[in-house]
Amino acid sequence: MKRFAILLLIIIIFSSRLFATWLLIPMDNKQANQLKAYGITYWALEKGIEAYWLLNYRGGSFIMPDNQALENLCIIRGVSYEIVSDAQKQAIFDYIARPDINMDKVKLEKAPKIAVYAPATYRPWDDAVMLVLTYAEIPYDRIYDEEILRGDLSKYQWLHLHHEDFTGQYGKFWAAYHNAQWYKNEVARAEEEAHKLGFKKVSKLKLAVAKAIKQYVKNGGFLFAMCSATDTYDIALAAQNTDICPSMFDGDPADPHANQKLDYSKTLAFTNFKVILDPYVYEFSDIDVTNTRHVTEDQDYFTLFDFSAKWDPVPTMLCQDQTRIIHGFMGQTTAFNEDKIKPDVLIMGEFKAAHEARYIHGTYGKGMWTFYGGHDPEDYRHLVGDPPTNLDLHPHSPGYRLILNNVLFPAAKKKKRKT
């Protein structure tokens, strides 16, 4: 009888295993490592495994056919998973399809090829996106000015701009750091790069790169930027017919009438802003609110909008998280003055009381872009020379999850907005 009972138990386990054919990666508080879970899903897509993003279901969970390699990878990387049967999977799909439930499923088709625009001198922990991609074990290529100008962007579906200064003012660090060796090295490197590529000024090189990136988006690419890469990108586009760089940056004075010559029709996100021509002011324009906001760290939070999963799948995907309220974090560009945002831009996260947007999205041509204010979601005030953030201490970071939502977003099967 004992041997029979053991045999029966083996049969039961085997039978349940036989019918438990789907692997569910929950993204609620039962997930041990939410950040690495994105990497598991990306790996599955790379291997040609079909996957679904379950919008608003248990924090934006993922489900895919079960196999031993996937389970092993989850175990190795410390990612929680659940095995569900076909019937259980169908019950989940039926539930989220109900018209009274703000959920939906989106099929993920192919892992996007990822590029990060960053110079070779930058280390992965100098930029939040490179840091989290490395942590989640999502592969990416690093490209810079030369690669973009020769047309390499066509190889990629997703591009991130590290905290670049597209105006050619070297981050406006001159006032505080012009005698520092690291600053001198950065200026020398940038000028050498510009001259090598045939430009007399760094600002002219950066404008050419900005235009190439804009064409990439127009052709169907996905652009993501954080910190100063957001506002300086649009400033460079708007100022392409005038000089906004004081002499210490490019050897000749800025046009004193530059603000009257800005062309906002060239920008993606911002309008009616004014650039700050004073080199002693550590700010590019009045788009950013870093120097004008009066918010203490303990009061600094922004709220994600709650979009309809069935009617607005794009912003719903980009806002998948375990919470709607996220602790703010500063950067050279911390947040965007809502008065300077174009009316057709979608605000996905804002600090309403301060009239500032933190997370915005828009379309251009066939492509899309997302701008995210701040430098590091788990380092409130990251300063030059600060140590890198240890993401092992923040595996459930809601701020970092927004970055990874954008990474997976291009993999989604495109659904027409319902009318």
Stockholm file with secondary structure:
# STOCKHOLM 1.0

chainA/1-419         MKRFAILLLIIIIFSSRLFATWLLIPMDNKQANQLKAYGITYWALEKGIEAYWLLNYRGGSFIMPDNQALENLCIIRGVSYEIVSDAQKQAIFDYIARPDINMDKVKLEKAPKIAVYAPATYRPWDDAVMLVLTYAEIPYDRIYDEEILRGDLSKYQWLHLHHEDFTGQYGKFWAAYHNAQWYKNEVARAEEEAHKLGFKKVSKLKLAVAKAIKQYVKNGGFLFAMCSATDTYDIALAAQNTDICPSMFDGDPADPHANQKLDYSKTLAFTNFKVILDPYVYEFSDIDVTNTRHVTEDQDYFTLFDFSAKWDPVPTMLCQDQTRIIHGFMGQTTAFNEDKIKPDVLIMGEFKAAHEARYIHGTYGKGMWTFYGGHDPEDYRHLVGDPPTNLDLHPHSPGYRLILNNVLFPAAKKKKRKT
#=GR chainA/1-419 SS CHHHHHHHHHHHHHHHHHHCCEEEECCSTTCSCHHHHHHHHHHHHHTTCCEEEEETSTTTEEEEECCHHHHHHHHHHTCCCEEECHHHHHHHHHHHTSTTSSCEEEEECSCCCEEEECCTTCCGGGSHHHHHHHHHTCCCEEECHHHHHTTGGGGCSEEEECSCCTTSSGGGCHHHHTTSHHHHHHHHHHHHHHHHTTCSSHHHHHHHHHHHHHHHHHTTCEEEEETHHHHHHHHHHHTTTSCCCCHHHHSSCCCTTGGGSCCGGGCSSBCSCCBCCCTTSSCSBSSBCTTTCCCCGGGCEEEECCCCTTTCHHHHHHTCCSCSEEECCCCSSCCEEGGGBCTTSEEEEEEGGGTEEEEEEEEETTEEEEEECSSCTTCTTCCTTCCCCCGGGCTTCHHHHHHHHHHHGGGBCCCCCCC
#=GC SS_cons         CHHHHHHHHHHHHHHHHHHCCEEEECCSTTCSCHHHHHHHHHHHHHTTCCEEEEETSTTTEEEEECCHHHHHHHHHHTCCCEEECHHHHHHHHHHHTSTTSSCEEEEECSCCCEEEECCTTCCGGGSHHHHHHHHHTCCCEEECHHHHHTTGGGGCSEEEECSCCTTSSGGGCHHHHTTSHHHHHHHHHHHHHHHHTTCSSHHHHHHHHHHHHHHHHHTTCEEEEETHHHHHHHHHHHTTTSCCCCHHHHSSCCCTTGGGSCCGGGCSSBCSCCBCCCTTSSCSBSSBCTTTCCCCGGGCEEEECCCCTTTCHHHHHHTCCSCSEEECCCCSSCCEEGGGBCTTSEEEEEEGGGTEEEEEEEEETTEEEEEECSSCTTCTTCCTTCCCCCGGGCTTCHHHHHHHHHHHGGGBCCCCCCC
//
